Amino acid sequence: MSKAYKKKIQQKNAQSRFHVKKGDSVFVLSGDHKGTTAVISQVSRATNRVILSGITFPSGKVKYIHVSNVALAKAE
């Protein structure tokens, strides 16, 4: 097996599958917003994080929440 092909296979297998996707309604399991429900507006597979719309932070900044801290509430 060539080195380039082996590297390509490793990169393909490294991509993680998420239990949620953009547009899904999720329930926040931990953190400052524990217990709230929001909709996913953006997914970052590189960092395993999601951005939720409907959650406001005091600083006004957009913050990413780790995918393990959300659970699927209702698929849309």
Secondary structure as the mmCIF struct_conf table of DSSP 4:
data_model
#
loop_
_struct_conf.conf_type_id
_struct_conf.id
_struct_conf.beg_label_comp_id
_struct_conf.beg_label_asym_id
_struct_conf.beg_label_seq_id
_struct_conf.end_label_comp_id
_struct_conf.end_label_asym_id
_struct_conf.end_label_seq_id
HELX_RH_AL_P HELX_RH_AL_P1 LYS A 3 ALA A 14
HELX_LH_PP_P HELX_LH_PP_P1 GLN A 15 PHE A 18
BEND BEND1 HIS A 19 HIS A 19
TURN_TY1_P TURN_TY1_P1 LYS A 22 GLY A 23
STRN STRN1 SER A 25 VAL A 28
BEND BEND2 SER A 30 GLY A 31
TURN_TY1_P TURN_TY1_P2 ASP A 32 GLY A 35
STRN STRN2 THR A 37 SER A 44
TURN_TY1_P TURN_TY1_P3 ARG A 45 ASN A 48
STRN STRN3 ARG A 49 SER A 53
TURN_TY1_P TURN_TY1_P4 GLY A 54 GLY A 54
TURN_TY1_P TURN_TY1_P5 PRO A 58 SER A 59
STRN STRN4 ILE A 65 HIS A 66
HELX_RH_3T_P HELX_RH_3T_P1 VAL A 67 ASN A 69
STRN STRN5 VAL A 70 LYS A 74
#
